[in-house]
Amino acid sequence: MADYEHIVHEFDPVFDEYSRVLVLGSLPSALSRENRFYYGNPRNRFWRVIAACAGEPVPADDDVAAKRSLLLRHGIALWDVIESCDIRGSSDASIKNVVPADVPRVLRAAPVEVVLCNGGTAGRLYRRWLEPACGLSARVLPSTSPANAAWSLDRLVARWREELDGLLG
């Protein structure tokens, strides 16, 4: 098993003054950290789910500008719950020594109405570390991670669409 590594989140949140929905993951995976943007593992279904919910084509894996634009066109802010922690590889189950991200900073700058957590770990960490400071409860959605093989892409899209319906610009 891999040793623990201390990870500091290195990319900024994606948001603007029109962001109405905030999607929070736990921490970028090893591949995302290597690719320097959110959901950089091509097997992660996040971008396919968001594109389907928005009725748009899926951005190319390496097109960060298109991914950012897709989110902002539809009023979606994106960040993670964790600013830094110790972790083994990309295993959310191994996370310890959490320092939460300054999520209230996004909420002060954008009219966020809904917080959605991408998976149970993000939801648990948000409730523990951030919900009191943010003043918004979060809705926890099934993870788009390839580790969540119990959820097909179609099922993920349907569930995420339930939460995003009427919120996307």
N, C-alpha and C positions, 0 to 999 in steps of 0.2 A: 504494500500500500504506500502511496506517495506521502511524503512528509508534509507537515503543515507549512504554508507559505503565508506571509503577511501581505495582503493585497490592499492597495489604496485605489479607490475608484478614480480613474483618470480622465473621464470625459464628462463634459458639461451636460446638464439636462437639455432636452429639446422642448421649447415652449415659446410662446409669444403672447402678446396682450389679448389674443382671441381664443386661447386654449380653454376649453370648457371641460375636458375630460383629462384626467391625469392617470396614466398607466404606469404602475410601478412593478419592476421585477425585484429580485433580491440583490443580485450582484452580477456583473458581466461574467460570462463563462470564460474559460481559458482561451477559446477561439475568438470570442468577442474582444477580449483584451488584446489578443494578437492582431485582430483586424481593426481595432481602435474605434469600434462603434457597436451599438446595441444589436443583440441577436445576430451576431456574425457567424454563427454556425449554420451552414446551409441546410442542415437537417432540422433546425428549429423552425417551427411553422408560424412564428409570429408575423412575419411580413406577408405570408399568404393569407393568414386570417384577417389582418387589418385591411389588405387590398380587397379581399372579397367583401368584407363588411362595408367598405367605402365604394364598392362598385368600380374599382380601378384595376389596371394591370399591376402585377407584382413587380416591384423594382428589381433590377439586376442585383445579384449578391454583393457586388463591389461598388455599387452606386450610392454612396452615402448621401449625396445631395438629393437624389430622387427619393430616398427613404425619408429624409428630413422634410422635404417638400410635401410628400404624401401625408405625413402626420399633421403638419401645420395647415395645409389646405382644409383639413377636416376637423380642426380644433382640438387635436390630440397633443397633449404634452407627454413626454416619456422620460423616466428616470428610474433610479433604483433606490431601495430602502437603505442600503448600506453604503456608508462613506469609506469604511475600512473594516477589515476583519482578518482573522486567520482562517484558512480554508485548505482542504486537500483537493487539488485539481479544480474541478467544477462541481464538487459534491455539496449541494445545499445542506445535506444532513451533517456535514462535518463543520459547519460554520460555528466559530466561537470568537469571543472578544470583539463583539460588534460595537462599532461607532456608527450611529445612524446619520444618514444624509440630512442636510438642511432643507428638507422638503417644504417647510413653511415659507422659504424664500420664493418658491414658485407660486405658492398660494397668495402671497402678497402682490405679485406682479401680474397674475392672470386670473380671470373670473372662473376658476375651476368649480364645477358643480358636483362632479362625481369623481371618486377615486376608485380605480379598478386595480386589483392586484393580480398579477400573472402567476398564479399558483399559490398553494397553501403556505409555503415558506415565506414568501413575500407578505402574505396576509397576516401570518402570525407575527412576523417581525414588525410590520406596520402597526398592528394593534398594541404590541408591547412597547415600542420605542417612539412612535410618531403620532398615533391617533390623538392623544391628549394635547399635543402641541399644535396639531393641524386643525382640530375641531370638526373634522369630517370623518364619518365612519367609512370603511372601505367595503366594497363588494369583491369577494374573492372568486376569481374565475379559474377554470381548469388550465393548468400550465400548457403552454405551447411547446415545451421542451420535448425533444425526441425521447426522453426517458418516460414521458407520459404516453406510452404506447396504447394504453387502454382507450384513449380518445382518438378517433379517426379525424382527419382534417375536416370532413363534412360535419361531424358532430361538434368539433371545436368552433367552426364558423357559425353554426346554428346557435350555440350557447353564447358566444361573444356578441353575435348580432342582437340577441335578446336584450343585452345590457346597453349596446351602443345605439339601438334603434331610437331615432328622434334626437340624438345628441350630436351626430356628426354634421359638420358644416357642408 
